[in-house]
Amino acid sequence: MNPTTTKTHAHADMPNVKITINKVGMDRPRAWLAAGVEDFRRATAISLAYGMFWVGLSIAITMGAFTLGYWYWLLPMIAGFMFIGPLVAVGSYGISRALERGRVPNLGDAFGSWKPHAGQLAMMGVMMMIFFLAWIRLATLLFALFFGFEVPSPATLYTALVTTPEGLGMLAVGTVAGGILAFGAFAISVVAIPTLMDQDLTFMEGIEASVRCVARNFRPMLLWAAILTGCVLVGVMTFYIGLALILPVLGHASWHAYEELVRFEPVEQLKT
């Protein structure tokens, strides 16, 4: 790995920091995934508890949507999970960081790791919600374009999606448009959120570091995005149950990706 891109960062109350972006090879995404599996093995109980929390929340939202008659929002909301997934993984970052520090992770690491930098993480959350809401708006417009404004029954709609020209057309256009939006969200967040949890930076500096990582390592990061997407889809297809394992593993893996891609060094230390 060779450091390739650097930037000096400064606050009035802290030393200058040089942000170095490392270049990685195509083999690294699989290595990050293997490291995520190892972290899950070392902290199985707390990682599984964190994953089950999100599974339970997903099931509750799904049941609520059907109960309230908003079942037709489920498909775009499930697809939109890609926009908020990096925020969901924050607890897994805390678990991995505790393991690296030689501690046994606890619930505080999983559910409270965001607190020291809550403000900047909240701003990052706003950015991700903008992508999510843009996707929901786009999905609504596509549905109206291909099916009109009348909502059919669940069986009729989901059958039409895979058996009619309108349904297949909407899936094709939605997949392309959603993929573009999702990759944009991935580009600004893939290392931004672990960076903000780990360093005293602004959310815009985290976004900048993330975009530079993707630009400098486009092919490995494209593979990493495909791995993340594929794994989440598998979890959803198991009626969310598989996400109890998949979400924490991907979160741990993303933490290792961040640590390999981004390095921070005080400028004063470099001068000495």
N, C-alpha and C positions, 0 to 999 in steps of 0.2 A: 504493500500500500504506500502510495506517495502522496504527501500533502500537496494540494494543488491550488486552492483558493483561500485567501486570507482577507480578513477585515479587522480593523481596530475599532473597538467599542469602548466608550467611556461614559461614566456617570460622575457627577460632582463629588459623590461621597464614596467612590470606590476606584481602585486602580484601573488603568486601561487594560483591556483584554483583547488578545488576538484570537479571532475565530478562524480555525483552519478546517477546511473541507477536504477530507481524504477521498481519493479515488479508489474504488473497489472493483473487483472482478465479478463475472457472472456467477461464480460459485458461491458468493457470499450470502445471497438470500436463503439458500438451503441451509447454510451454516447458522444463520440467525434463527431459522425455524428449529433446528436441532438444539440450539442453546435455549430457546423458549420451552421446548419439551423437557430439557434438563431442569430448568427452574421450576417447572410444574411438578416434576418428580420430587424435587427437594422441598417444596412447600405445597404438597398436594392438598392438605386440608383447607388451608386458608385460600389457596387459588380456586379450589372447587367451590368453596362457599361464596367467593366473589362472583364466579361465573353463574352459580345458581341464583344469586340475587337478580342478575339481569335476565335470566331465563324466566324467573317468576314474574318480573315486571313485564316482559314481552307477552307472556301468556295472559296476564291481567289486562293489558291494553287490547289484545286481540278479542278476548271475551267481552270487554266493555264495548268495543266497536260493533260486534254482532248484536249485543243486547240493546244498544242505542240506535241500531239501524244504520250505522256508518260503515258497514262491512266493505263497501266499495273503496274506502280509503286504505284498506290494508295493503293491497299490492304496491301502490306508490310509497306507502310508509315503510314497508319492508325493503323495497329497493333503496329508499332514502336512508337506510341505516348506514350505508357507506359514508354518508356525510357527517354522522355523529359518532361513528365507531372509534375514531382516535380519542375522543373525549371519554368514551366508555372505558378505554384501556388505561386510564390514569392510575387506577388502583393497582393494576398489574405492574406498572412502572415502580410504584412504591414497594411492592413485594420484592421485585428483582433488586432494587437498590438496597433493601435491608439484607438480602442474602449476600450481596457483594461486600457489605460492611461487617459481615460475620455475625449478624443477629438473626434470631429466629423471628420471622415476620409475624405480625399480629393484625388484628382487625383495624387498628389505627393506621398501620402502613397501607392497608387496602382501601380504607374509606376516608382517611384523613390526610393523605399525602398531598392533596391539592391546597391545603390551607395556607402554607407559608407564601404562596404566590397566587392567592385566590383572585386578585384583581385582574392580573394579566391573563390568567387562564379563563376568566369570565369573558374578557374581551375576545379571546380566541373562540370561545363558545359562541359569541355573537356572530363572528365571521362564518363559523360552520353552519349556524342556523340560517344565515342568509342563503347559503348554497342549498340547504334543505328546503327552505320555503320556495326558492326559485324552481327546484325540482317539482315540488307539489303543484305549483302554478303551471308549469310546463305539462305535467301529467294531466291536469284538469283540462287544459286547452286541447291536448291530443285526444283525450276521450271525447270531448265535444265535437272535434273535427271528424272523428271516425265513426262515432256512435250516436251523436246528437246529445240532447240534454235529458233524455228520459233514461233513468237507471233501470236496467232489467234485473231479474232475479239473479242470485249468485250462480246457480247452475247454468242459466242461459248465458251470462256474461263470460264465465270462465271457459265454457264450451266454445263460444264464439271467438274467443281469443286465439284458439289454435285450429279452428275449422273453417273460418270465413276469411275472405280477402281483407275485410276491414280490420279484423282482429290481428291477422298476421302483419298487416301494414302498420298498425299501431305499435305492435311489439318491435318491429324492425326500426321504425323511426324513434321510438322511445328508448330502445337499447343504445342506438348511436348517440342521441342527444344526451341521455343520462350518463353514458360512458364519458362523454366530453366533460360534463359537469363534475362527475365523480373524480376524474383524473385531475381536474383543477383543484378540487378540495384536497385530494391526496397530496398534490404538489405543495400546497401551502401549509400542510399540517403534519406530514410524515415524520419530521423530526422537530417541528416547531413546538408541539405540546410537551414531549419529554424535555426539550430544551428549557421551556418556561418553568417546568416543575423542578428542574435541576439547577438553573442559573438565575441570577438577578438581571434579567433582560426584559425589554418591552415586547409586547406581542408582535409588533411590526418587525423587530429584529429577529424574533423567532421565525416569522414567516419568511423573511429574507434568507435566513440560513437554510430553511427547508427548500425553498425554490432553487437556491444555488446547488444544494445536494442533488436534487432531481436533474437539473441542467447538466451538471458535471458527470453524473452517473446515470444517464438516461436509460440505457438498456438494462442494467441491473435493477434500477428502481421500477421500470416497467414490469419486469419479471416479478418483483416484490409486490407490486400492486395486483398483478394477476393471481399470485398465491393468496394474498389477503382476501380478494374477492371470491375466489373459488372456495376457500375454506369457510367463509361466512355463508355462502350459498348452500354448502353441504349442511351446515348447522341449521339453517332455516328449513331445509327440506326434511329434517328429522323432527319437525314441529317444535323447533327451538331447543330440544333437549341436548342435542350435540353441542350447542353453544356454551354449555356449562364447562366443557373441556376446551373448545376451540377459542373462545374469547380470551381466557387467561393465557393460553399458550401463545396466541398472536400478540397479546400485550407484552408478555415477557420477551418475545422475539423482537418486537419493535424497539424495546429498550436497548437490546444488544445492538440493533441496527444503528440507533442513535449514537451509542458510545463509539462505534467503529467509524461512523461517518463524520462526526463533529468532534473537534478538540478545542478546548479553551485554555489559554495560557496568559497569565498576567504579563503585561509588557515589561514591568519592572524586573520580573524574574528573567525574562529573555535578555535584558540588557546586562544582567550579571553573569 
